[in-house]
Amino acid sequence: MFQQPLTGFPPAAWIGILAVTLVAQIMGHSVFNHLLAVMSPLVVSMVILLEIPGAAVLAAIFLDEQLPAGTYAGLGLILVGLAVVVRGQGRRRARKASLDVAGGPPPVLGGN
């Protein structure tokens, strides 16, 4: 289809490809699992959304890629959404802490 050879590389190239693949996978999963242990899963999933626009910005910086304006607009929207989620998580955590100090949630009207 693309007429690019998939064989015939020297063993050192295959070792390099294998090493890069394994290290990237192991590091990626390890960091992801660590973040899930210390942060809210909602925040972690939102941060993952930064991967693609972040890669595009790095390509613009280091590889002189010309990015369309929509890329920057999309990055801005993701950052705003991430800020909303992180602030909401902080408020939720603060409210929960205040309820724990007060002895639980307020009584329900008409309830037991």
ROLUM-926997 format. One record per residue: x, y, z of N, C-alpha, C in turn; residue in three letters. Coordinates in steps of 0.001 Angstrom, whole numbers. Example, Ala and Ser with C-alpha at 12.3 -4.5 7.8 and 13.67 -1.06 7.14 Angstrom:
<kolgus>
     n.u     n.v     n.w    ca.u    ca.v    ca.w     c.u     c.v     c.w res
   13190   -5690    7800   12300   -4500    7800   13200   -3300    7800 ALA
   12850   -2250    7080   13670   -1060    7140   12900      30    7870 SER
</kolgus>
This chain:
<kolgus>
     n.u     n.v     n.w    ca.u    ca.v    ca.w     c.u     c.v     c.w res
     816   -1180       0       0       0       0     870    1257       0 MET
    1726    1392    1021    2623    2545    1079    3990    2221     498 PHE
    4213     967     196    5440     494    -415    6680     841     409 GLN
    6545     707    1728    7667     890    2630    8056    -481    3176 GLN
    9339    -796    3188    9741   -2121    3680    9516   -2248    5189 PRO
    9051   -3410    5589    8879   -3702    7011    9929   -4677    7516 LEU
   10766   -5143    6645   11812   -6085    7020   13144   -5562    6483 THR
   14206   -6237    6895   15526   -5884    6387   16269   -4880    7250 GLY
   15702   -4531    8412   16396   -3607    9303   17469   -4358   10074 PHE
   18541   -3695   10427   19579   -4371   11222   19055   -4686   12625 PRO
   19641   -5680   13290   19186   -6052   14645   19220   -4878   15626 PRO
   20187   -4001   15500   20264   -2849   16413   19036   -1953   16273 ALA
   18518   -1816   15057   17312   -1003   14842   16108   -1655   15517 ALA
   15981   -2978   15381   14864   -3669   16019   14951   -3589   17533 TRP
   16157   -3684   18070   16341   -3552   19521   15934   -2149   19963 ILE
   16317   -1140   19190   15933     231   19507   14430     441   19455 GLY
   13783    -100   18437   12319      10   18315   11641    -672   19497 ILE
   12104   -1865   19837   11534   -2605   20959   11745   -1858   22279 LEU
   12938   -1310   22483   13231    -589   23727   12367     659   23860 ALA
   12252    1426   22789   11430    2637   22845    9975    2282   23127 VAL
    9487    1237   22487    8098     821   22681    7855     368   24110 THR
    8717    -502   24632    8536   -1012   25988    8675      84   27035 LEU
    9684     930   26912    9887    1996   27893    8714    2971   27869 VAL
    8244    3349   26691    7117    4267   26604    5867    3652   27227 ALA
    5599    2385   26960    4426    1727   27521    4528    1583   29035 GLN
    5683    1128   29507    5849     922   30947    5779    2254   31683 ILE
    6465    3261   31180    6426    4575   31829    5026    5169   31773 MET
    4385    5065   30632    3043    5626   30494    2057    4998   31458 GLY
    2048    3680   31526    1121    2997   32434    1486    3238   33893 HIS
    2775    3277   34205    3192    3508   35586    2789    4895   36053 SER
    3025    5898   35231    2648    7270   35602    1137    7378   35725 VAL
     411    6802   34784   -1052    6824   34812   -1573    6179   36093 PHE
   -1061    5010   36454   -1500    4323   37673   -1155    5115   38920 ASN
      26    5729   38942     403    6553   40094    -545    7738   40242 HIS
    -843    8404   39126   -1746    9554   39189   -3139    9143   39657 LEU
   -3606    7985   39234   -4918    7517   39692   -4921    7255   41194 LEU
   -3769    6910   41747   -3690    6651   43187   -3680    7941   43999 ALA
   -3196    9040   43420   -3043   10269   44207   -3970   11401   43774 VAL
   -4682   11232   42678   -5574   12279   42188   -6935   11680   41868 MET
   -7883   12557   41655   -9220   12134   41251   -9163   11521   39851 SER
   -9842   10404   39629   -9881    9819   38286  -10450   10782   37245 PRO
  -11370   11644   37657  -11934   12626   36732  -10860   13598   36250 LEU
  -10033   14082   37160   -8958   15003   36788   -7935   14300   35907 VAL
   -7585   13070   36250   -6611   12316   35449   -7126   12133   34025 VAL
   -8401   11787   33889   -8949   11591   32541   -8989   12898   31765 SER
   -9199   14017   32449   -9183   15318   31768   -7757   15689   31333 MET
   -6789   15392   32168   -5398   15711   31833   -4948   14928   30601 VAL
   -5454   13701   30445   -5093   12893   29288   -5510   13587   27986 ILE
   -6568   14397   28059   -7012   15122   26869   -5962   16118   26359 LEU
   -5000   16468   27207   -3950   17407   26797   -2882   16753   25925 LEU
   -2908   15440   25805   -1853   14734   25077   -1759   15174   23613 GLU
   -2854   15182   22899   -2805   15475   21464   -2488   16938   21187 ILE
   -3207   17900   21795   -2819   19288   21520   -1431   19619   22070 PRO
   -1046   18965   23175     306   19177   23708    1368   18699   22732 GLY
    1130   17557   22097    2062   17041   21092    2123   17981   19888 ALA
     976   18555   19522     960   19491   18397    1766   20745   18723 ALA
    1624   21249   19942    2389   22440   20337    3879   22122   20376 VAL
    4246   20952   20894    5661   20568   20905    6199   20439   19481 LEU
    5381   19919   18574    5805   19816   17171    5998   21208   16582 ALA
    5162   22151   16953    5317   23520   16461    6602   24146   16999 ALA
    6900   23870   18254    8092   24471   18871    9372   23835   18342 ILE
    9437   22494   18369   10690   21815   18075   10858   21411   16615 PHE
    9770   21253   15886    9863   20800   14503    9410   21856   13501 LEU
    9136   23057   13981    8692   24168   13133    7455   23831   12320 ASP
    6539   23056   12915    5278   22743   12252    4377   23969   12287 GLU
    3611   24162   11234    2635   25238   11182    1283   24674   11602 GLN
     794   25114   12750    -469   24596   13261   -1624   25503   12868 LEU
   -2763   24919   12528   -3935   25738   12241   -4439   26408   13518 PRO
   -5136   27511   13370   -5642   28259   14524   -6579   27395   15363 ALA
   -7280   26477   14727   -8191   25606   15459   -7490   24762   16503 GLY
   -6229   24440   16273   -5469   23658   17251   -5308   24451   18538 THR
   -4965   25725   18402   -4800   26565   19586   -6145   26808   20267 TYR
   -7195   26974   19469   -8527   27159   20043   -8954   25902   20800 ALA
   -8692   24731   20226   -9024   23475   20898   -8247   23306   22191 GLY
   -6962   23656   22172   -6152   23581   23381   -6724   24507   24443 LEU
   -7132   25702   24038   -7728   26650   24982   -9002   26103   25606 GLY
   -9857   25487   24786  -11094   24902   25315  -10811   23765   26290 LEU
   -9835   22937   25957   -9478   21838   26858   -8941   22391   28170 ILE
   -8111   23431   28106   -7566   24026   29333   -8668   24637   30187 LEU
   -9632   25310   29553  -10750   25887   30306  -11563   24764   30956 VAL
  -11854   23717   30204  -12588   22584   30767  -11847   21936   31918 GLY
  -10530   21792   31777   -9723   21211   32841   -9759   22095   34085 LEU
   -9684   23402   33894   -9747   24333   35033  -11085   24216   35752 ALA
  -12175   24109   34998  -13503   23966   35607  -13570   22679   36427 VAL
  -13073   21591   35880  -13121   20303   36579  -12260   20347   37838 VAL
  -11050   20870   37735  -10145   20907   38891  -10731   21795   39991 VAL
  -11268   22955   39619  -11893   23835   40626  -13099   23153   41256 ARG
  -13895   22456   40454  -15049   21747   40987  -14640   20643   41947 GLY
  -13571   19949   41634  -13076   18898   42526  -12601   19499   43844 GLN
  -11944   20660   43782  -11481   21334   45003  -12649   21750   45875 GLY
  -13694   22286   45267  -14883   22686   46033  -15564   21472   46644 ARG
  -15646   20417   45876  -16294   19198   46365  -15535   18630   47556 ARG
  -14198   18635   47459  -13371   18119   48545  -13519   18994   49797 ARG
  -13566   20320   49605  -13716   21239   50739  -15083   21051   51393 ALA
  -16122   20874   50600  -17469   20668   51147  -17529   19360   51916 ARG
  -16925   18323   51378  -16927   17034   52058  -16189   17137   53389 LYS
  -15054   17859   53405  -14299   18029   54640  -15119   18792   55673 ALA
  -15859   19803   55257  -16672   20565   56208  -17824   19717   56734 SER
  -18383   18829   55906  -19445   17942   56376  -18906   16926   57369 LEU
  -17681   16451   57146  -17074   15496   58071  -16854   16144   59433 ASP
  -16438   17409   59445  -16215   18138   60692  -17541   18394   61397 VAL
  -18592   18706   60648  -19891   19026   61228  -20652   17779   61674 ALA
  -20173   16601   61350  -20837   15386   61792  -21756   14779   60749 GLY
  -21599   15144   59514  -22393   14554   58464  -23249   15576   57755 GLY
  -24007   15115   56773  -24834   16030   55982  -26005   16542   56815 PRO
  -26582   17665   56427  -27733   18201   57168  -28912   17234   57039 PRO
  -29821   17257   58032  -30966   16353   57968  -31894   16700   56810 PRO
  -32537   15679   56296  -33462   15851   55197  -34818   16254   55763 VAL
  -35444   17260   55154  -36761   17696   55613  -37777   16574   55457 LEU
  -38525   16319   56522  -39549   15288   56468  -38980   13890   56599 GLY
  -37658   13788   56765  -37025   12467   56866  -36936   12008   58297 GLY
  -36229   10927   58504  -36087   10344   59856  -35146   11131   60690 ASN
</kolgus>
